[in-house]
Amino acid sequence: MKLNKIILPLMIALVAMLATTGCKKGFSGGITKLPGHNNPPVGGDQFPPTLPPGGLVGDGNGPGSGTVNNGPGTIAYDPNKRWDPSTMDQDRATLADQTVHFAFDSAAVLSKEESKLIIVSEKLKSDMSAYMLIEGHCDERGTEEYNRSLGERRALALREALVSAGIDAGRVQTISYGKDKPADTGHDEAAWSKNRRGEFILCHQKTAL
């Protein structure tokens, strides 16, 4: 009896020790980590966004004269239908009242401006000899380069609206002047709202003398 009382606790202790040792050998206790789990997220969800010195908002390629845009846009330019506005008669007066104005730092056509595009498209449909040059403009705020790009996007948005209305894409070209040609030289919102615009210039082949 006394022997059993001594052996039994020893056997229980031995079994417990073996069980514990077996568990340690069968499970490392670690968690397999996915590659890159400690890397910071890339892109997105950063507020405010990091901007270069001077910021990005505006409202360019070279100063002054503007550059006829050859795309890219949603609607591609057909090189076989290219025409040179500088060799044509340009009529700025006929559609001057249909100048489209834009919101600050935006190239989206406002719903209140859409009726002007209808008038412009109808004019082109009624005069099949006419071509259209669209000028994109911005207000004085922002960098020259950014505003030249913004003016281009505004002109392209108007071009694409005309094409959607049934105008042959080959009849419409765009040019951006950025902030180089303000309609109003003031320095307040009243002036800036006039300068954020797209103008329509009717072009016709020059008549031979």
C-alpha positions in Angstrom: 0.0 0.0 0.0 2.7 2.4 0.9 4.5 1.6 -2.3 1.4 2.3 -4.3 0.9 5.6 -2.6 4.4 6.6 -3.7 4.4 5.2 -7.3 0.9 6.6 -8.2 1.8 10.3 -7.7 5.1 9.7 -9.6 3.3 8.1 -12.6 0.8 11.0 -12.7 3.6 13.5 -12.7 5.5 11.7 -15.4 2.4 11.5 -17.7 1.8 15.3 -17.2 5.4 16.1 -18.0 5.3 14.0 -21.2 2.0 15.6 -22.3 3.4 19.0 -21.8 6.6 18.2 -23.7 4.6 16.7 -26.6 2.5 19.8 -27.0 5.6 22.0 -27.2 7.1 19.8 -29.9 3.8 19.8 -31.9 3.0 23.6 -31.9 5.6 26.3 -32.4 3.5 28.9 -30.7 4.1 31.4 -33.6 1.8 32.8 -36.3 2.8 32.6 -40.0 3.0 36.2 -41.2 2.1 37.3 -44.7 4.8 39.0 -46.8 4.6 42.7 -46.4 2.4 42.7 -43.4 4.4 45.4 -41.7 4.5 47.6 -44.8 2.5 50.9 -44.7 -0.5 51.1 -47.1 0.3 52.5 -50.6 -1.8 55.3 -52.0 -5.3 56.4 -51.2 -7.0 57.3 -47.9 -4.5 60.1 -47.2 -6.2 63.3 -46.1 -5.3 65.9 -46.8 -3.4 64.7 -49.9 0.3 65.7 -50.3 0.6 68.5 -52.8 3.7 70.0 -54.4 4.8 73.5 -53.5 2.1 75.9 -54.5 -0.6 73.3 -54.6 -2.3 71.9 -57.7 -5.6 73.8 -57.9 -5.9 76.5 -60.5 -8.4 78.7 -61.9 0.4 75.0 -69.3 3.0 74.4 -72.3 4.6 77.7 -73.2 3.7 81.3 -72.5 1.4 83.5 -74.5 0.3 82.1 -77.8 -1.4 78.8 -76.8 -1.0 75.5 -78.5 -3.5 73.7 -80.7 -4.4 70.5 -78.8 -3.9 67.2 -80.6 -5.4 65.1 -77.9 -5.4 62.7 -76.1 -9.0 62.9 -75.2 -11.9 60.4 -75.0 -12.5 61.2 -78.7 -9.3 60.8 -80.7 -8.2 63.2 -83.4 -8.1 61.8 -86.9 -4.8 62.9 -88.5 -6.5 62.7 -91.9 -9.0 65.4 -90.9 -6.5 67.8 -89.4 -7.0 71.4 -90.4 -5.1 74.6 -89.5 -7.2 77.3 -87.8 -4.5 79.9 -88.4 -5.0 79.6 -92.2 -8.8 80.1 -91.9 -11.1 83.1 -91.5 -12.1 83.1 -87.8 -15.5 84.5 -86.7 -15.5 85.2 -82.9 -18.7 87.3 -82.9 -21.4 84.9 -84.1 -21.2 82.5 -81.0 -19.8 85.0 -78.5 -23.0 84.9 -76.5 -22.7 81.1 -76.2 -19.4 81.2 -74.2 -19.6 78.4 -71.6 -18.5 79.1 -68.1 -17.1 76.6 -65.6 -16.9 76.2 -61.8 -13.7 76.8 -60.0 -11.0 74.1 -60.8 -13.5 72.1 -62.9 -13.9 71.0 -66.4 -17.4 69.6 -66.0 -20.1 71.3 -68.1 -22.7 72.8 -65.8 -26.3 71.9 -66.6 -27.2 75.6 -66.9 -24.7 75.9 -69.7 -26.0 73.0 -71.8 -28.4 75.1 -73.8 -25.5 77.0 -75.2 -24.0 73.8 -76.6 -27.3 73.0 -78.3 -27.2 76.4 -80.1 -23.6 75.8 -81.1 -24.3 72.3 -82.4 -27.3 73.5 -84.4 -25.2 76.3 -86.0 -22.6 73.7 -87.1 -25.3 71.4 -88.5 -26.9 74.3 -90.5 -23.5 75.4 -91.9 -21.6 72.3 -93.1 -18.8 74.4 -94.4 -17.9 75.6 -90.9 -15.3 74.3 -88.6 -15.0 74.9 -84.9 -12.1 76.0 -82.8 -12.8 75.9 -79.0 -10.6 77.9 -76.7 -10.2 76.9 -73.1 -9.5 79.6 -70.5 -8.9 79.8 -66.7 -8.8 82.5 -64.0 -5.5 83.9 -62.7 -5.2 81.6 -59.7 -2.8 78.7 -59.8 0.3 78.0 -61.8 0.7 78.6 -65.5 1.3 74.9 -66.2 -1.7 73.7 -64.3 -4.0 76.3 -65.8 -2.9 75.4 -69.3 -3.8 71.8 -68.6 -7.1 72.8 -67.0 -8.0 75.0 -70.0 -7.3 72.1 -72.3 -9.6 69.8 -70.3 -12.4 72.4 -70.5 -12.0 72.7 -74.2 -12.0 69.0 -74.7 -15.1 68.6 -72.6 -16.9 71.0 -74.9 -15.6 69.3 -78.0 -16.8 65.9 -76.7 -20.2 67.4 -75.9 -20.5 68.7 -79.5 -19.5 65.3 -80.9 -22.1 63.6 -78.7 -24.7 66.0 -80.2 -23.8 64.7 -83.7 -21.0 66.9 -84.9 -18.2 65.3 -86.8 -15.2 65.1 -84.5 -12.9 66.1 -87.4 -14.6 69.5 -87.6 -13.7 70.5 -84.1 -10.3 71.4 -82.7 -9.3 72.8 -79.3 -6.7 75.2 -77.9 -5.8 76.2 -74.3 -4.6 79.6 -73.2 -4.7 78.8 -69.5 -4.8 82.2 -67.7 -3.0 84.1 -70.4 -6.1 85.8 -72.0 -8.6 86.9 -69.2 -11.9 88.3 -70.3 -11.9 90.5 -67.2 -8.6 91.7 -65.7 -10.1 92.2 -62.2 -8.9 90.2 -59.2 -12.1 89.1 -57.5 -14.7 86.4 -58.0 -16.8 88.5 -60.3 -13.8 88.7 -62.7 -12.7 85.1 -62.1 -16.1 83.7 -62.9 -16.0 85.4 -66.3 -12.5 84.0 -67.0 -13.3 80.3 -66.3 -14.7 79.7 -69.8 -14.7 78.0 -73.2 -15.2 80.1 -76.3 -16.4 79.0 -79.7 -14.8 80.4 -82.9 -16.4 79.6 -86.2 -13.8 78.9 -88.9 -14.2 78.9 -92.7 -11.8 78.3 -95.5 -10.6 81.6 -96.9 -12.1 82.5 -100.2 -9.8 82.8 -103.1 -9.4 86.3 -104.5 
